[in-house]
């Protein structure tokens, strides 16, 4: 899993180098999660289903599902398990 994440990061650097010029490739930084996003993923990491997390946060389940979809896209994760793994690997959550 770690190699896959490192590969994605390296591929983004190569993409920036090719399309944006070499000077921009070295300055690429991956996105950082907000405190709210960390809180959501921490709850998901406990094994709670998205519906349960939405209820705990006082959000509509569809609203939370949409926000979770955007969060997965932000960190280039295909599913919630991969998102939780990404947050643990990058030490955003314990």
FENZI-V365476 format. One record per helix or strand of 2 or more residues. SS is the DSSP state (helix for helix, strand for strand). FROM is the first residue (numbers start at 0). LEN is the number of residues. If there is no record, write none. Layout:
# FENZI-V365476
ss->SS from->FROM len->LEN
ss->SS from->FROM len->LEN
This chain:
# FENZI-V365476
ss->helix from->1 len->19
ss->helix from->21 len->4
ss->helix from->34 len->11
ss->helix from->49 len->8
ss->helix from->60 len->14
ss->helix from->79 len->10
